[in-house]
Amino acid sequence: MEIARPDIDALASLVAKEVGAYIMVSLCPGRWLTLKEAMAYAKVKSVTTIKAWIENGYIYAHKRSGQWIVDRESIDDWYSSEKVI
């Protein structure tokens, strides 16, 4: 079975993206994440999604020095609850 070059490139790009997100999150110290780290951790494509989850009370975050920091455990708790939309 031969795989076409565009398919190989698409797969390589997907793998690189997932590995990059995993490395970024695993290197993050502690339980507090930036919005971009939370986005990678939750595997969503938009920071707007993370902000909506915060506004709706699905996950916990607060501003520190003008920057949002997100509680990684609240993402885990929300994902493991029955409330996930």
VOVEXSE-69559 format. One record per atom (N, C-alpha, C): residue number from 1; residue in three letters; x, y, z. Coordinates in steps of 0.02 Angstrom, whole numbers, plus 32768, in hexadecimal, padded with zeros to 4 digits. Layout:
REM residues N
<rec><num>NUM</num><residuo>ala</residuo><x>X</x><y>Y</y><z>Z</z></rec>
...
//
This chain:
REM residues 85
<rec><num>1</num><residuo>met</residuo><x>802A</x><y>7FC5</y><z>8000</z></rec>
<rec><num>1</num><residuo>met</residuo><x>8000</x><y>8000</y><z>8000</z></rec>
<rec><num>1</num><residuo>met</residuo><x>802C</x><y>803E</y><z>8000</z></rec>
<rec><num>2</num><residuo>glu</residuo><x>8022</x><y>8069</y><z>7FD0</z></rec>
<rec><num>2</num><residuo>glu</residuo><x>8048</x><y>80A7</y><z>7FCC</z></rec>
<rec><num>2</num><residuo>glu</residuo><x>8020</x><y>80E1</y><z>7FE9</z></rec>
<rec><num>3</num><residuo>ile</residuo><x>8043</x><y>810C</y><z>800C</z></rec>
<rec><num>3</num><residuo>ile</residuo><x>8024</x><y>8147</y><z>8028</z></rec>
<rec><num>3</num><residuo>ile</residuo><x>803D</x><y>8183</y><z>8000</z></rec>
<rec><num>4</num><residuo>ala</residuo><x>8010</x><y>81AE</y><z>7FEC</z></rec>
<rec><num>4</num><residuo>ala</residuo><x>8022</x><y>81E8</y><z>7FC4</z></rec>
<rec><num>4</num><residuo>ala</residuo><x>8048</x><y>821C</y><z>7FEE</z></rec>
<rec><num>5</num><residuo>arg</residuo><x>8075</x><y>823F</y><z>7FCF</z></rec>
<rec><num>5</num><residuo>arg</residuo><x>809E</x><y>8271</y><z>7FF1</z></rec>
<rec><num>5</num><residuo>arg</residuo><x>8074</x><y>82A5</y><z>8017</z></rec>
<rec><num>6</num><residuo>pro</residuo><x>803F</x><y>82C0</y><z>7FFA</z></rec>
<rec><num>6</num><residuo>pro</residuo><x>8016</x><y>82F1</y><z>8020</z></rec>
<rec><num>6</num><residuo>pro</residuo><x>7FF8</x><y>82D3</y><z>805F</z></rec>
<rec><num>7</num><residuo>asp</residuo><x>7FE6</x><y>8293</y><z>805D</z></rec>
<rec><num>7</num><residuo>asp</residuo><x>7FCB</x><y>8271</y><z>8098</z></rec>
<rec><num>7</num><residuo>asp</residuo><x>8001</x><y>826A</y><z>80CE</z></rec>
<rec><num>8</num><residuo>ile</residuo><x>803D</x><y>825A</y><z>80B9</z></rec>
<rec><num>8</num><residuo>ile</residuo><x>8075</x><y>8254</y><z>80E8</z></rec>
<rec><num>8</num><residuo>ile</residuo><x>8083</x><y>8298</y><z>8108</z></rec>
<rec><num>9</num><residuo>asp</residuo><x>8084</x><y>82CC</y><z>80E0</z></rec>
<rec><num>9</num><residuo>asp</residuo><x>8091</x><y>8310</y><z>80FA</z></rec>
<rec><num>9</num><residuo>asp</residuo><x>805A</x><y>8325</y><z>812A</z></rec>
<rec><num>10</num><residuo>ala</residuo><x>801C</x><y>8316</y><z>811B</z></rec>
<rec><num>10</num><residuo>ala</residuo><x>7FE4</x><y>8328</y><z>8147</z></rec>
<rec><num>10</num><residuo>ala</residuo><x>7FEA</x><y>8302</y><z>8189</z></rec>
<rec><num>11</num><residuo>leu</residuo><x>7FFA</x><y>82C2</y><z>8186</z></rec>
<rec><num>11</num><residuo>leu</residuo><x>8002</x><y>829B</y><z>81C2</z></rec>
<rec><num>11</num><residuo>leu</residuo><x>803C</x><y>82B4</y><z>81EC</z></rec>
<rec><num>12</num><residuo>ala</residuo><x>8075</x><y>82C3</y><z>81CC</z></rec>
<rec><num>12</num><residuo>ala</residuo><x>80AF</x><y>82DC</y><z>81EF</z></rec>
<rec><num>12</num><residuo>ala</residuo><x>809F</x><y>831F</y><z>8212</z></rec>
<rec><num>13</num><residuo>ser</residuo><x>807A</x><y>8349</y><z>81F0</z></rec>
<rec><num>13</num><residuo>ser</residuo><x>8066</x><y>8389</y><z>820D</z></rec>
<rec><num>13</num><residuo>ser</residuo><x>803A</x><y>837F</y><z>824B</z></rec>
<rec><num>14</num><residuo>leu</residuo><x>800B</x><y>8352</y><z>8246</z></rec>
<rec><num>14</num><residuo>leu</residuo><x>7FDF</x><y>8343</y><z>827E</z></rec>
<rec><num>14</num><residuo>leu</residuo><x>8006</x><y>8327</y><z>82B9</z></rec>
<rec><num>15</num><residuo>val</residuo><x>8033</x><y>82F8</y><z>82AD</z></rec>
<rec><num>15</num><residuo>val</residuo><x>805C</x><y>82DB</y><z>82E2</z></rec>
<rec><num>15</num><residuo>val</residuo><x>8087</x><y>8310</y><z>8302</z></rec>
<rec><num>16</num><residuo>ala</residuo><x>80A6</x><y>833B</y><z>82DA</z></rec>
<rec><num>16</num><residuo>ala</residuo><x>80D1</x><y>8370</y><z>82F5</z></rec>
<rec><num>16</num><residuo>ala</residuo><x>80A9</x><y>83A0</y><z>8321</z></rec>
<rec><num>17</num><residuo>lys</residuo><x>806C</x><y>83B0</y><z>830C</z></rec>
<rec><num>17</num><residuo>lys</residuo><x>8041</x><y>83DC</y><z>8333</z></rec>
<rec><num>17</num><residuo>lys</residuo><x>8030</x><y>83BD</y><z>8377</z></rec>
<rec><num>18</num><residuo>glu</residuo><x>801C</x><y>837E</y><z>8376</z></rec>
<rec><num>18</num><residuo>glu</residuo><x>800A</x><y>835B</y><z>83B4</z></rec>
<rec><num>18</num><residuo>glu</residuo><x>8046</x><y>8354</y><z>83E3</z></rec>
<rec><num>19</num><residuo>val</residuo><x>807F</x><y>8342</y><z>83C8</z></rec>
<rec><num>19</num><residuo>val</residuo><x>80BB</x><y>833A</y><z>83F0</z></rec>
<rec><num>19</num><residuo>val</residuo><x>80CF</x><y>837E</y><z>840E</z></rec>
<rec><num>20</num><residuo>gly</residuo><x>80CC</x><y>83B2</y><z>83E5</z></rec>
<rec><num>20</num><residuo>gly</residuo><x>80DC</x><y>83F6</y><z>83FE</z></rec>
<rec><num>20</num><residuo>gly</residuo><x>80AE</x><y>840B</y><z>8436</z></rec>
<rec><num>21</num><residuo>ala</residuo><x>806E</x><y>83FE</y><z>8430</z></rec>
<rec><num>21</num><residuo>ala</residuo><x>803E</x><y>840F</y><z>8464</z></rec>
<rec><num>21</num><residuo>ala</residuo><x>804D</x><y>83E8</y><z>84A4</z></rec>
<rec><num>22</num><residuo>tyr</residuo><x>805D</x><y>83A8</y><z>849D</z></rec>
<rec><num>22</num><residuo>tyr</residuo><x>806D</x><y>837E</y><z>84D6</z></rec>
<rec><num>22</num><residuo>tyr</residuo><x>80AC</x><y>8397</y><z>84FA</z></rec>
<rec><num>23</num><residuo>ile</residuo><x>80DF</x><y>83A7</y><z>84D4</z></rec>
<rec><num>23</num><residuo>ile</residuo><x>811D</x><y>83BF</y><z>84F1</z></rec>
<rec><num>23</num><residuo>ile</residuo><x>8111</x><y>8402</y><z>8514</z></rec>
<rec><num>24</num><residuo>met</residuo><x>80EC</x><y>842E</y><z>84F4</z></rec>
<rec><num>24</num><residuo>met</residuo><x>80DF</x><y>846F</y><z>8512</z></rec>
<rec><num>24</num><residuo>met</residuo><x>80BC</x><y>8468</y><z>8556</z></rec>
<rec><num>25</num><residuo>val</residuo><x>808A</x><y>843C</y><z>8559</z></rec>
<rec><num>25</num><residuo>val</residuo><x>8065</x><y>8433</y><z>8597</z></rec>
<rec><num>25</num><residuo>val</residuo><x>808F</x><y>840E</y><z>85CB</z></rec>
<rec><num>26</num><residuo>ser</residuo><x>80B4</x><y>83DC</y><z>85B6</z></rec>
<rec><num>26</num><residuo>ser</residuo><x>80DA</x><y>83B5</y><z>85E7</z></rec>
<rec><num>26</num><residuo>ser</residuo><x>8114</x><y>83DD</y><z>8605</z></rec>
<rec><num>27</num><residuo>leu</residuo><x>812D</x><y>840F</y><z>85E1</z></rec>
<rec><num>27</num><residuo>leu</residuo><x>8163</x><y>8438</y><z>85FB</z></rec>
<rec><num>27</num><residuo>leu</residuo><x>8149</x><y>8471</y><z>8627</z></rec>
<rec><num>28</num><residuo>cys</residuo><x>8108</x><y>847B</y><z>8627</z></rec>
<rec><num>28</num><residuo>cys</residuo><x>80EA</x><y>84B1</y><z>864D</z></rec>
<rec><num>28</num><residuo>cys</residuo><x>80EC</x><y>84A0</y><z>8697</z></rec>
<rec><num>29</num><residuo>pro</residuo><x>810C</x><y>84C9</y><z>86C0</z></rec>
<rec><num>29</num><residuo>pro</residuo><x>810F</x><y>84BA</y><z>8708</z></rec>
<rec><num>29</num><residuo>pro</residuo><x>80CC</x><y>84C6</y><z>872A</z></rec>
<rec><num>30</num><residuo>gly</residuo><x>80BC</x><y>849C</y><z>875A</z></rec>
<rec><num>30</num><residuo>gly</residuo><x>8081</x><y>84A6</y><z>8783</z></rec>
<rec><num>30</num><residuo>gly</residuo><x>803F</x><y>849D</y><z>875E</z></rec>
<rec><num>31</num><residuo>arg</residuo><x>800B</x><y>84B4</y><z>877F</z></rec>
<rec><num>31</num><residuo>arg</residuo><x>7FC8</x><y>84A9</y><z>8765</z></rec>
<rec><num>31</num><residuo>arg</residuo><x>7FAB</x><y>84E4</y><z>873F</z></rec>
<rec><num>32</num><residuo>trp</residuo><x>7FCD</x><y>851D</y><z>873F</z></rec>
<rec><num>32</num><residuo>trp</residuo><x>7FB3</x><y>8559</y><z>871F</z></rec>
<rec><num>32</num><residuo>trp</residuo><x>7FCF</x><y>8560</y><z>86D8</z></rec>
<rec><num>33</num><residuo>leu</residuo><x>7FA1</x><y>856D</y><z>86A9</z></rec>
<rec><num>33</num><residuo>leu</residuo><x>7FB2</x><y>8571</y><z>8662</z></rec>
<rec><num>33</num><residuo>leu</residuo><x>7FA1</x><y>85B6</y><z>8646</z></rec>
<rec><num>34</num><residuo>thr</residuo><x>7FC8</x><y>85CC</y><z>8616</z></rec>
<rec><num>34</num><residuo>thr</residuo><x>7FB4</x><y>8607</y><z>85F0</z></rec>
<rec><num>34</num><residuo>thr</residuo><x>7F79</x><y>85F4</y><z>85C4</z></rec>
<rec><num>35</num><residuo>leu</residuo><x>7F5A</x><y>8625</y><z>85A4</z></rec>
<rec><num>35</num><residuo>leu</residuo><x>7F22</x><y>8615</y><z>8577</z></rec>
<rec><num>35</num><residuo>leu</residuo><x>7F39</x><y>85E7</y><z>853F</z></rec>
<rec><num>36</num><residuo>lys</residuo><x>7F73</x><y>85F4</y><z>8523</z></rec>
<rec><num>36</num><residuo>lys</residuo><x>7F8C</x><y>85CA</y><z>84EC</z></rec>
<rec><num>36</num><residuo>lys</residuo><x>7F9C</x><y>8584</y><z>8504</z></rec>
<rec><num>37</num><residuo>glu</residuo><x>7FB9</x><y>857E</y><z>853F</z></rec>
<rec><num>37</num><residuo>glu</residuo><x>7FC7</x><y>853C</y><z>855B</z></rec>
<rec><num>37</num><residuo>glu</residuo><x>7F86</x><y>8517</y><z>8569</z></rec>
<rec><num>38</num><residuo>ala</residuo><x>7F54</x><y>853A</y><z>8584</z></rec>
<rec><num>38</num><residuo>ala</residuo><x>7F13</x><y>851C</y><z>8592</z></rec>
<rec><num>38</num><residuo>ala</residuo><x>7EF2</x><y>8504</y><z>8551</z></rec>
<rec><num>39</num><residuo>met</residuo><x>7EF9</x><y>852C</y><z>851D</z></rec>
<rec><num>39</num><residuo>met</residuo><x>7EDE</x><y>851A</y><z>84DC</z></rec>
<rec><num>39</num><residuo>met</residuo><x>7EFE</x><y>84D9</y><z>84C3</z></rec>
<rec><num>40</num><residuo>ala</residuo><x>7F3F</x><y>84D3</y><z>84C9</z></rec>
<rec><num>40</num><residuo>ala</residuo><x>7F62</x><y>8496</y><z>84B3</z></rec>
<rec><num>40</num><residuo>ala</residuo><x>7F4E</x><y>845B</y><z>84E0</z></rec>
<rec><num>41</num><residuo>tyr</residuo><x>7F4B</x><y>8467</y><z>8521</z></rec>
<rec><num>41</num><residuo>tyr</residuo><x>7F3A</x><y>8432</y><z>8550</z></rec>
<rec><num>41</num><residuo>tyr</residuo><x>7EF4</x><y>8417</y><z>8544</z></rec>
<rec><num>42</num><residuo>ala</residuo><x>7EC5</x><y>8445</y><z>8538</z></rec>
<rec><num>42</num><residuo>ala</residuo><x>7E7F</x><y>8431</y><z>852D</z></rec>
<rec><num>42</num><residuo>ala</residuo><x>7E73</x><y>841B</y><z>84E5</z></rec>
<rec><num>43</num><residuo>lys</residuo><x>7EA6</x><y>8423</y><z>84BA</z></rec>
<rec><num>43</num><residuo>lys</residuo><x>7EA1</x><y>8410</y><z>8474</z></rec>
<rec><num>43</num><residuo>lys</residuo><x>7E68</x><y>8433</y><z>8450</z></rec>
<rec><num>44</num><residuo>val</residuo><x>7E65</x><y>8475</y><z>8459</z></rec>
<rec><num>44</num><residuo>val</residuo><x>7E36</x><y>849E</y><z>8435</z></rec>
<rec><num>44</num><residuo>val</residuo><x>7E5D</x><y>84CC</y><z>8406</z></rec>
<rec><num>45</num><residuo>lys</residuo><x>7E3C</x><y>84E5</y><z>83D3</z></rec>
<rec><num>45</num><residuo>lys</residuo><x>7E5E</x><y>850C</y><z>839F</z></rec>
<rec><num>45</num><residuo>lys</residuo><x>7E5C</x><y>8557</y><z>83A9</z></rec>
<rec><num>46</num><residuo>ser</residuo><x>7E38</x><y>856F</y><z>83DC</z></rec>
<rec><num>46</num><residuo>ser</residuo><x>7E30</x><y>85B7</y><z>83E3</z></rec>
<rec><num>46</num><residuo>ser</residuo><x>7E34</x><y>85CC</y><z>842C</z></rec>
<rec><num>47</num><residuo>val</residuo><x>7E57</x><y>8602</y><z>8438</z></rec>
<rec><num>47</num><residuo>val</residuo><x>7E5A</x><y>861E</y><z>847B</z></rec>
<rec><num>47</num><residuo>val</residuo><x>7E15</x><y>8638</y><z>848F</z></rec>
<rec><num>48</num><residuo>thr</residuo><x>7DEC</x><y>8648</y><z>845D</z></rec>
<rec><num>48</num><residuo>thr</residuo><x>7DA8</x><y>865E</y><z>846A</z></rec>
<rec><num>48</num><residuo>thr</residuo><x>7D80</x><y>8628</y><z>848E</z></rec>
<rec><num>49</num><residuo>thr</residuo><x>7D8C</x><y>85EA</y><z>847C</z></rec>
<rec><num>49</num><residuo>thr</residuo><x>7D6B</x><y>85B1</y><z>849C</z></rec>
<rec><num>49</num><residuo>thr</residuo><x>7D7D</x><y>85AF</y><z>84E6</z></rec>
<rec><num>50</num><residuo>ile</residuo><x>7DBD</x><y>85B6</y><z>84F5</z></rec>
<rec><num>50</num><residuo>ile</residuo><x>7DD4</x><y>85B5</y><z>853B</z></rec>
<rec><num>50</num><residuo>ile</residuo><x>7DB4</x><y>85EF</y><z>8561</z></rec>
<rec><num>51</num><residuo>lys</residuo><x>7DB3</x><y>862A</y><z>8544</z></rec>
<rec><num>51</num><residuo>lys</residuo><x>7D95</x><y>8664</y><z>8565</z></rec>
<rec><num>51</num><residuo>lys</residuo><x>7D4A</x><y>865A</y><z>8570</z></rec>
<rec><num>52</num><residuo>ala</residuo><x>7D28</x><y>863B</y><z>8541</z></rec>
<rec><num>52</num><residuo>ala</residuo><x>7CE0</x><y>862C</y><z>8549</z></rec>
<rec><num>52</num><residuo>ala</residuo><x>7CD6</x><y>85FC</y><z>8583</z></rec>
<rec><num>53</num><residuo>trp</residuo><x>7D00</x><y>85CA</y><z>8588</z></rec>
<rec><num>53</num><residuo>trp</residuo><x>7CFA</x><y>859A</y><z>85BF</z></rec>
<rec><num>53</num><residuo>trp</residuo><x>7D04</x><y>85BD</y><z>8602</z></rec>
<rec><num>54</num><residuo>ile</residuo><x>7D33</x><y>85EC</y><z>8604</z></rec>
<rec><num>54</num><residuo>ile</residuo><x>7D3F</x><y>8612</y><z>8642</z></rec>
<rec><num>54</num><residuo>ile</residuo><x>7D01</x><y>863C</y><z>8652</z></rec>
<rec><num>55</num><residuo>glu</residuo><x>7CE8</x><y>8661</y><z>8621</z></rec>
<rec><num>55</num><residuo>glu</residuo><x>7CAE</x><y>868C</y><z>862B</z></rec>
<rec><num>55</num><residuo>glu</residuo><x>7C70</x><y>8665</y><z>8641</z></rec>
<rec><num>56</num><residuo>asn</residuo><x>7C68</x><y>8629</y><z>8627</z></rec>
<rec><num>56</num><residuo>asn</residuo><x>7C2F</x><y>85FF</y><z>8638</z></rec>
<rec><num>56</num><residuo>asn</residuo><x>7C38</x><y>85D8</y><z>8679</z></rec>
<rec><num>57</num><residuo>gly</residuo><x>7C74</x><y>85DD</y><z>8697</z></rec>
<rec><num>57</num><residuo>gly</residuo><x>7C81</x><y>85BC</y><z>86D6</z></rec>
<rec><num>57</num><residuo>gly</residuo><x>7C92</x><y>8572</y><z>86D0</z></rec>
<rec><num>58</num><residuo>tyr</residuo><x>7CA1</x><y>855B</y><z>8694</z></rec>
<rec><num>58</num><residuo>tyr</residuo><x>7CB2</x><y>8515</y><z>868A</z></rec>
<rec><num>58</num><residuo>tyr</residuo><x>7CF8</x><y>8506</y><z>86A6</z></rec>
<rec><num>59</num><residuo>ile</residuo><x>7D26</x><y>8535</y><z>869D</z></rec>
<rec><num>59</num><residuo>ile</residuo><x>7D69</x><y>852D</y><z>86B8</z></rec>
<rec><num>59</num><residuo>ile</residuo><x>7D7C</x><y>856B</y><z>86E0</z></rec>
<rec><num>60</num><residuo>tyr</residuo><x>7DAE</x><y>8565</y><z>870B</z></rec>
<rec><num>60</num><residuo>tyr</residuo><x>7DC2</x><y>859C</y><z>8736</z></rec>
<rec><num>60</num><residuo>tyr</residuo><x>7E01</x><y>85BD</y><z>871C</z></rec>
<rec><num>61</num><residuo>ala</residuo><x>7E00</x><y>85FF</y><z>871D</z></rec>
<rec><num>61</num><residuo>ala</residuo><x>7E3A</x><y>8626</y><z>8709</z></rec>
<rec><num>61</num><residuo>ala</residuo><x>7E36</x><y>866A</y><z>872C</z></rec>
<rec><num>62</num><residuo>his</residuo><x>7E6F</x><y>868B</y><z>8731</z></rec>
<rec><num>62</num><residuo>his</residuo><x>7E70</x><y>86CF</y><z>874A</z></rec>
<rec><num>62</num><residuo>his</residuo><x>7EAA</x><y>86F5</y><z>872A</z></rec>
<rec><num>63</num><residuo>lys</residuo><x>7EA8</x><y>8736</y><z>8731</z></rec>
<rec><num>63</num><residuo>lys</residuo><x>7EDD</x><y>875E</y><z>8713</z></rec>
<rec><num>63</num><residuo>lys</residuo><x>7F13</x><y>876A</y><z>8747</z></rec>
<rec><num>64</num><residuo>arg</residuo><x>7F50</x><y>8760</y><z>8730</z></rec>
<rec><num>64</num><residuo>arg</residuo><x>7F8B</x><y>876E</y><z>875A</z></rec>
<rec><num>64</num><residuo>arg</residuo><x>7FB8</x><y>879B</y><z>872F</z></rec>
<rec><num>65</num><residuo>ser</residuo><x>7FC7</x><y>87D5</y><z>8748</z></rec>
<rec><num>65</num><residuo>ser</residuo><x>7FF0</x><y>8806</y><z>8724</z></rec>
<rec><num>65</num><residuo>ser</residuo><x>7FD3</x><y>8815</y><z>86DF</z></rec>
<rec><num>66</num><residuo>gly</residuo><x>7F91</x><y>8818</y><z>86DB</z></rec>
<rec><num>66</num><residuo>gly</residuo><x>7F6F</x><y>8828</y><z>869D</z></rec>
<rec><num>66</num><residuo>gly</residuo><x>7F68</x><y>87EF</y><z>866C</z></rec>
<rec><num>67</num><residuo>gln</residuo><x>7F81</x><y>87B4</y><z>867D</z></rec>
<rec><num>67</num><residuo>gln</residuo><x>7F7D</x><y>877A</y><z>8650</z></rec>
<rec><num>67</num><residuo>gln</residuo><x>7F51</x><y>8744</y><z>8670</z></rec>
<rec><num>68</num><residuo>trp</residuo><x>7F28</x><y>8725</y><z>8647</z></rec>
<rec><num>68</num><residuo>trp</residuo><x>7EFE</x><y>86EE</y><z>865F</z></rec>
<rec><num>68</num><residuo>trp</residuo><x>7F2A</x><y>86B1</y><z>866E</z></rec>
<rec><num>69</num><residuo>ile</residuo><x>7F1D</x><y>8691</y><z>86A6</z></rec>
<rec><num>69</num><residuo>ile</residuo><x>7F3A</x><y>8650</y><z>86B4</z></rec>
<rec><num>69</num><residuo>ile</residuo><x>7F01</x><y>8620</y><z>86C4</z></rec>
<rec><num>70</num><residuo>val</residuo><x>7F06</x><y>85E5</y><z>86A9</z></rec>
<rec><num>70</num><residuo>val</residuo><x>7ECF</x><y>85B4</y><z>86AC</z></rec>
<rec><num>70</num><residuo>val</residuo><x>7EE4</x><y>8579</y><z>86D7</z></rec>
<rec><num>71</num><residuo>asp</residuo><x>7EB7</x><y>8563</y><z>8702</z></rec>
<rec><num>71</num><residuo>asp</residuo><x>7EC3</x><y>8529</y><z>872C</z></rec>
<rec><num>71</num><residuo>asp</residuo><x>7EBC</x><y>84E9</y><z>8703</z></rec>
<rec><num>72</num><residuo>arg</residuo><x>7EF3</x><y>84C7</y><z>86F9</z></rec>
<rec><num>72</num><residuo>arg</residuo><x>7EF4</x><y>8489</y><z>86D2</z></rec>
<rec><num>72</num><residuo>arg</residuo><x>7EC5</x><y>8455</y><z>86F1</z></rec>
<rec><num>73</num><residuo>glu</residuo><x>7EC2</x><y>8451</y><z>8733</z></rec>
<rec><num>73</num><residuo>glu</residuo><x>7E97</x><y>8420</y><z>8754</z></rec>
<rec><num>73</num><residuo>glu</residuo><x>7E4D</x><y>842D</y><z>8745</z></rec>
<rec><num>74</num><residuo>ser</residuo><x>7E3B</x><y>846D</y><z>873D</z></rec>
<rec><num>74</num><residuo>ser</residuo><x>7DF5</x><y>847C</y><z>872D</z></rec>
<rec><num>74</num><residuo>ser</residuo><x>7DE2</x><y>8462</y><z>86E8</z></rec>
<rec><num>75</num><residuo>ile</residuo><x>7E13</x><y>8463</y><z>86BA</z></rec>
<rec><num>75</num><residuo>ile</residuo><x>7E06</x><y>8446</y><z>8677</z></rec>
<rec><num>75</num><residuo>ile</residuo><x>7DFC</x><y>83FB</y><z>867E</z></rec>
<rec><num>76</num><residuo>asp</residuo><x>7E27</x><y>83DA</y><z>86A4</z></rec>
<rec><num>76</num><residuo>asp</residuo><x>7E20</x><y>8392</y><z>86AF</z></rec>
<rec><num>76</num><residuo>asp</residuo><x>7DDD</x><y>8382</y><z>86D0</z></rec>
<rec><num>77</num><residuo>asp</residuo><x>7DCC</x><y>83A9</y><z>8703</z></rec>
<rec><num>77</num><residuo>asp</residuo><x>7D8D</x><y>839D</y><z>8727</z></rec>
<rec><num>77</num><residuo>asp</residuo><x>7D51</x><y>83A6</y><z>86F9</z></rec>
<rec><num>78</num><residuo>trp</residuo><x>7D53</x><y>83DA</y><z>86D0</z></rec>
<rec><num>78</num><residuo>trp</residuo><x>7D1B</x><y>83E7</y><z>86A4</z></rec>
<rec><num>78</num><residuo>trp</residuo><x>7D15</x><y>83B1</y><z>866E</z></rec>
<rec><num>79</num><residuo>tyr</residuo><x>7D4E</x><y>839D</y><z>8652</z></rec>
<rec><num>79</num><residuo>tyr</residuo><x>7D4D</x><y>8368</y><z>861F</z></rec>
<rec><num>79</num><residuo>tyr</residuo><x>7D34</x><y>8326</y><z>863C</z></rec>
<rec><num>80</num><residuo>ser</residuo><x>7D43</x><y>8318</y><z>867B</z></rec>
<rec><num>80</num><residuo>ser</residuo><x>7D2D</x><y>82D8</y><z>8698</z></rec>
<rec><num>80</num><residuo>ser</residuo><x>7CE6</x><y>82DC</y><z>86B5</z></rec>
<rec><num>81</num><residuo>ser</residuo><x>7CC9</x><y>8317</y><z>86B6</z></rec>
<rec><num>81</num><residuo>ser</residuo><x>7C84</x><y>831D</y><z>86CF</z></rec>
<rec><num>81</num><residuo>ser</residuo><x>7C53</x><y>830C</y><z>8698</z></rec>
<rec><num>82</num><residuo>glu</residuo><x>7C14</x><y>830A</y><z>86AB</z></rec>
<rec><num>82</num><residuo>glu</residuo><x>7BDF</x><y>82FD</y><z>867A</z></rec>
<rec><num>82</num><residuo>glu</residuo><x>7BC6</x><y>833D</y><z>865A</z></rec>
<rec><num>83</num><residuo>lys</residuo><x>7BE4</x><y>8376</y><z>866D</z></rec>
<rec><num>83</num><residuo>lys</residuo><x>7BCC</x><y>83B7</y><z>8656</z></rec>
<rec><num>83</num><residuo>lys</residuo><x>7BEB</x><y>83CD</y><z>8614</z></rec>
<rec><num>84</num><residuo>val</residuo><x>7C1C</x><y>83A8</y><z>85FA</z></rec>
<rec><num>84</num><residuo>val</residuo><x>7C3E</x><y>83BD</y><z>85BD</z></rec>
<rec><num>84</num><residuo>val</residuo><x>7C0D</x><y>83C2</y><z>8584</z></rec>
<rec><num>85</num><residuo>ile</residuo><x>7C10</x><y>83FC</y><z>8561</z></rec>
<rec><num>85</num><residuo>ile</residuo><x>7BE0</x><y>8407</y><z>852A</z></rec>
<rec><num>85</num><residuo>ile</residuo><x>7BFC</x><y>83EC</y><z>84E9</z></rec>
//
